[in-house]
């Protein structure tokens, strides 16, 4: 068999658009060797890489889903100080878990961590399993998270396929399709490249290569240990790959919320378990209906949501916020309590709290944007003079 030239691939079973992708054994060995040599010099020193504790690695892997490393580090450190082990997480209240997560977004990740810890206490004696199928059965853990945990904690030879790895592999073979349309192939390539003798180190090196060298924009090809074997580089396609999926336009929603005052207390309610941002606290309100003013909306929504009557006093602030699949304009109003007993009609819990207590509750980021305006309004009206407290993030 003739030797491969740089940037070429061995003909194997996997085919995409008539292009057959993969590597012969000699190329696999070369790629492994060059990546590990690069990683020994350039690898990142991250807190969760200083341990083999599967719990710490699990927490980090989940936090890193959809979130950048620099953002995760202080959250990870604070979490491990508060909940250093599986028993601590399992015994924690949902409110504590969400408060520790506040600002990271994608709160379902935190709820799944909490639920999984309780399952581990109940079914596995508080130990994190080494078996892949048992790990995959835990809520919130997919194949790449499981591979990341088990390879890092136990050196099991399991591949990973997170965003950085998809990008590296797509460029390495000049993938002619968006990565998410070729996941079986990419899993096969990740498995094929994985160093079976050093899976922990190899997977960490592969992630670092994508995060620091093979970046989404302006890849540093001149510093890449795989440049000689990168098909995208040799074809001049590194700035155009991976191919992107067309993104649909995000819908926009107009939301109005009420900050209801009753003497020196404010009404907050907790989102239902089945809803987006479940378990978080918020100011009551909702979507503005056609033909309805924002002020009319808050009066109606508060009545439907918690069963009390209010009067709008003044507009407080309008803020913009973007979620993954939609954006919102959030309009807040200072309101006065008129009557009725607050009850959780369309929420899971209702509380009257003092302004200084707001920071003790986990709130969505959009609601948190209102806090500075609220504190200023309260101070101007001599209703709040205690020091402000801010959450991490």
C-alpha positions in Angstrom: 0.0 0.0 0.0 1.5 3.4 -1.0 2.1 5.8 1.9 -0.3 8.6 2.4 0.6 12.2 1.6 -0.1 14.9 4.2 -3.8 15.8 4.3 -4.9 12.6 2.6 -6.9 9.8 4.2 -7.0 6.1 3.8 -10.0 4.6 2.0 -12.2 2.9 4.5 -15.9 2.0 4.9 -17.3 5.4 6.0 -18.4 7.6 3.1 -19.8 11.1 3.0 -20.9 12.6 -0.3 -18.7 10.0 -2.1 -15.7 10.8 0.1 -14.4 8.0 2.1 -12.9 9.0 5.4 -10.5 7.5 8.0 -6.8 6.7 8.5 -4.4 3.8 8.2 -2.8 2.6 11.4 0.5 4.4 10.7 -1.3 7.7 10.4 -3.3 7.1 13.6 -0.1 6.4 15.5 1.5 9.6 14.1 -1.5 11.7 15.0 -1.7 10.3 18.6 2.0 10.8 19.1 2.2 14.4 17.8 -0.9 15.4 19.8 0.3 14.0 23.1 3.7 15.6 22.6 2.0 19.0 22.0 -0.2 18.5 25.0 2.7 17.9 27.4 4.0 21.3 26.5 0.8 23.3 25.9 -2.1 21.6 27.8 -4.2 23.7 30.1 -4.0 23.4 33.8 -7.7 23.2 34.9 -9.0 22.5 38.4 -10.8 19.4 37.5 -7.8 17.9 35.8 -5.9 17.9 39.1 -8.1 15.1 40.4 -9.3 11.6 39.5 -12.5 12.1 41.6 -15.3 11.1 39.3 -17.7 13.4 41.1 -15.6 16.5 40.6 -15.0 15.5 37.0 -18.7 14.9 36.5 -19.7 18.3 37.9 -17.1 20.0 35.6 -18.2 18.1 32.5 -21.8 19.1 33.0 -20.9 22.7 33.7 -18.8 22.8 30.5 -21.8 21.8 28.4 -22.7 25.0 26.5 -20.4 27.1 28.7 -16.8 28.3 28.3 -14.0 27.2 30.6 -13.2 30.7 31.9 -16.8 31.1 33.0 -17.0 27.6 34.6 -13.9 27.8 36.8 -15.2 30.1 39.6 -18.6 28.2 39.5 -16.8 24.9 39.8 -14.7 26.0 42.7 -17.7 27.5 44.6 -19.7 24.3 43.9 -17.0 22.0 45.2 -16.6 24.1 48.4 -20.3 24.0 49.1 -21.0 20.4 47.9 -17.8 18.4 47.9 -19.2 15.0 47.3 -22.2 13.0 46.0 -23.8 12.7 49.5 -23.6 16.5 49.9 -25.3 17.1 46.5 -27.9 14.5 47.1 -28.9 16.0 50.5 -28.9 19.6 49.3 -32.1 21.5 48.7 -33.1 22.2 45.1 -32.9 25.9 46.0 -29.3 25.6 47.1 -28.4 23.7 44.0 -30.0 26.3 41.7 -28.5 29.2 43.7 -25.0 27.7 43.2 -25.8 27.4 39.5 -27.3 30.9 39.1 -25.8 32.7 36.1 -24.6 29.6 34.3 -27.8 29.1 32.4 -29.3 25.9 31.1 -30.6 25.2 34.6 -31.9 21.8 33.7 -28.3 20.7 34.0 -28.2 21.5 37.7 -31.5 19.8 38.3 -30.3 16.7 36.6 -27.1 16.7 38.6 -29.2 16.9 41.8 -31.5 14.1 40.7 -28.6 11.9 39.5 -26.8 12.3 42.9 -30.0 11.1 44.7 -30.1 8.1 42.3 -26.4 7.3 43.1 -27.1 7.4 46.8 -30.2 5.2 46.4 -28.9 2.7 43.9 -25.1 2.8 43.9 -24.2 3.4 47.6 -23.1 7.0 46.8 -20.4 5.8 44.4 -20.0 6.9 40.8 -20.2 3.8 38.6 -17.5 2.7 36.1 -19.9 1.0 33.8 -20.8 3.0 30.7 -24.4 1.8 30.5 -25.0 2.6 34.2 -23.6 6.1 33.7 -25.7 6.7 30.6 -28.8 5.8 32.6 -28.3 8.8 34.8 -30.3 12.0 34.0 -28.4 14.6 32.1 -25.5 12.4 30.9 -25.1 11.6 27.2 -22.4 9.6 25.4 -19.8 12.4 25.3 -20.2 13.4 28.9 -20.0 9.8 30.0 -16.9 9.3 27.9 -15.3 12.4 29.4 -16.0 11.3 32.9 -15.0 7.7 32.6 -11.8 8.3 30.6 -10.7 11.1 32.9 -11.6 9.4 36.2 -10.8 5.8 35.4 -8.7 5.9 32.2 -11.3 3.9 30.3 -10.8 3.9 26.5 -14.0 5.8 25.6 -14.2 8.5 22.9 -15.7 11.9 23.3 -17.4 14.2 20.7 -18.1 17.6 22.2 -18.1 20.8 20.2 -14.3 21.3 20.1 -13.7 17.7 19.0 -16.4 17.9 16.2 -14.6 21.0 14.8 -11.1 19.4 14.9 -12.3 16.2 13.3 -14.4 18.0 10.6 -11.3 20.0 9.6 -8.9 17.1 9.8 -10.9 15.1 7.2 -12.4 18.2 5.4 -15.9 17.0 6.2 -18.2 18.0 3.3 -21.3 18.1 5.6 -22.2 20.0 8.8 -20.9 17.9 11.7 -24.3 17.2 13.2 -25.4 15.5 10.0 -22.5 13.1 10.3 -22.4 12.1 14.0 -22.0 8.3 13.5 -19.0 9.0 11.3 -17.5 11.5 13.8 -17.9 9.1 16.7 -16.1 6.4 14.6 -13.3 8.8 13.8 -13.0 9.8 17.5 -12.9 6.2 18.5 -10.3 5.4 15.8 -7.9 8.1 16.9 -8.3 7.5 20.7 -5.1 6.3 22.3 -6.2 3.1 24.1 -3.1 3.3 26.4 -3.7 6.9 27.4 -7.4 7.7 26.9 -7.6 10.3 29.8 -4.7 12.3 28.4 -5.6 11.9 24.8 -9.2 13.2 25.3 -8.0 16.1 27.3 -5.5 16.9 24.6 -8.1 16.7 21.9 -10.4 19.1 23.7 -7.5 21.5 24.3 -6.5 21.4 20.6 -9.9 22.5 19.6 -10.2 25.1 22.3 -6.8 26.8 21.9 -5.6 26.0 18.3 -8.3 24.7 16.1 -10.6 27.6 17.1 -13.9 28.4 15.4 -12.4 31.6 14.0 -8.8 32.3 13.1 -7.4 28.8 13.7 -3.7 28.8 14.6 -2.7 26.3 12.0 1.0 27.3 12.3 1.0 26.0 15.9 -1.1 22.9 15.2 0.6 19.5 15.7 -1.8 18.0 13.1 -1.2 20.6 10.4 0.7 18.1 8.2 -2.3 15.7 8.2 -5.1 18.2 8.1 -7.1 17.9 4.9 -8.9 21.3 5.4 -5.5 23.1 5.8 -4.0 21.5 2.6 -7.1 22.5 0.7 -7.2 26.0 2.1 -10.6 25.3 3.7 -9.7 25.8 7.4 -11.6 29.1 7.6 -14.7 27.7 5.9 -15.0 24.4 7.8 -16.8 22.9 9.6 -19.8 23.6 7.4 -22.6 25.4 9.4 -26.2 24.5 9.6 -28.5 27.4 8.5 -29.9 29.0 11.7 -33.6 29.8 11.9 -34.6 33.3 13.1 -35.2 33.4 16.8 -38.8 34.6 17.7 -39.1 37.6 19.9 -41.5 37.8 22.9 -42.9 40.8 24.8 -43.1 40.0 28.5 -44.4 42.2 31.4 -43.7 41.5 35.1 -45.0 43.0 38.3 -42.9 43.9 41.3 -45.7 43.8 43.8 -45.1 45.7 47.1 -47.0 45.0 50.3 -45.6 47.4 52.9 -41.9 46.4 53.0 -42.2 43.0 51.2 -42.1 42.0 47.6 -44.0 39.1 46.0 -42.0 36.4 44.2 -43.0 33.0 42.8 -41.3 29.8 41.8 -41.6 28.4 38.3 -43.4 25.1 37.8 -41.3 21.9 37.6 -42.4 21.2 34.1 -41.5 24.6 32.7 -38.4 26.2 31.2 -36.2 27.5 34.1 -38.1 25.2 36.4 -37.3 25.7 40.1 -36.1 29.3 39.7 -37.9 32.3 41.4 -39.2 35.2 39.5 -41.4 38.2 39.6 -44.9 37.2 38.4 -46.0 38.1 34.9 -46.1 36.8 31.4 -46.6 37.3 27.7 -48.4 40.4 26.5 -51.5 39.4 24.6 -52.5 41.1 21.3 -54.5 44.4 22.0 -53.2 44.4 25.6 -51.0 47.1 27.2 -48.1 46.0 29.3 -49.7 47.4 32.4 -53.0 45.5 31.7 -50.9 42.4 31.2 -49.3 42.4 34.6 -52.7 43.0 36.4 -54.2 40.0 34.5 -51.1 37.8 34.8 -50.7 38.3 38.6 -54.4 37.5 39.1 -54.1 34.3 37.0 -50.8 33.3 38.4 -51.1 33.9 42.1 -54.7 35.1 42.6 -54.3 38.6 44.0 -55.4 42.0 42.9 -52.8 44.7 42.2 -52.6 48.3 40.9 -49.8 49.5 38.7 -47.9 52.4 40.3 -45.2 53.1 37.8 -43.0 51.6 35.1 -39.6 50.5 36.5 -37.4 49.4 33.6 -37.3 47.6 30.2 -34.5 45.1 29.5 -33.6 42.9 26.6 -32.5 39.3 27.0 -31.6 36.5 24.7 -32.2 32.8 25.3 -30.9 30.0 23.0 -34.1 29.8 20.9 -35.8 33.1 21.4 -35.3 36.7 22.6 -37.4 38.8 25.0 -38.2 42.4 25.9 -38.9 42.4 29.6 -41.0 45.3 31.0 -41.2 45.6 34.7 -43.7 47.6 36.7 -43.9 48.7 40.4 -47.3 47.6 41.6 -49.2 47.9 44.8 -51.0 45.0 46.5 -54.7 45.5 46.8 -56.1 42.3 48.2 -56.5 38.5 48.0 -54.4 35.6 49.3 -51.3 34.8 47.2 -51.5 31.2 46.2 -49.6 29.1 43.6 -52.2 28.8 40.9 -49.8 28.7 37.9 -46.5 28.4 39.8 -45.1 25.9 42.3 -44.7 28.3 45.3 -45.3 31.9 46.4 -43.5 34.0 48.9 -43.5 37.5 50.3 -39.8 38.5 50.9 -38.0 41.6 52.1 -35.9 43.3 49.4 -32.6 42.4 51.1 -33.6 38.7 50.9 -34.0 38.7 47.1 -30.3 37.7 46.6 -30.8 34.5 48.6 -33.1 33.1 45.9 -32.0 31.8 42.4 -33.5 34.0 39.7 -33.3 33.8 35.9 -30.8 36.2 34.3 -33.5 38.3 32.8 -35.0 39.0 36.2 -31.6 39.7 37.7 -31.2 42.5 35.2 -34.0 44.3 37.0 -32.4 44.2 40.4 -30.3 47.4 40.1 -33.3 49.4 38.9 -35.4 47.9 41.7 -32.9 48.7 44.4 -32.5 52.3 43.1 -36.3 52.8 43.1 -36.6 51.5 46.6 -33.8 53.7 47.9 -35.2 56.7 46.2 -38.5 56.0 48.0 -36.7 55.2 51.2 -37.9 51.7 51.3 -34.5 50.0 51.1 -31.3 51.2 52.7 -29.4 47.9 53.4 -26.2 47.1 51.4 -26.9 45.5 48.0 -25.8 41.9 47.5 -24.8 40.5 44.2 -24.5 36.9 43.0 -21.6 35.4 41.1 -21.8 35.8 37.3 
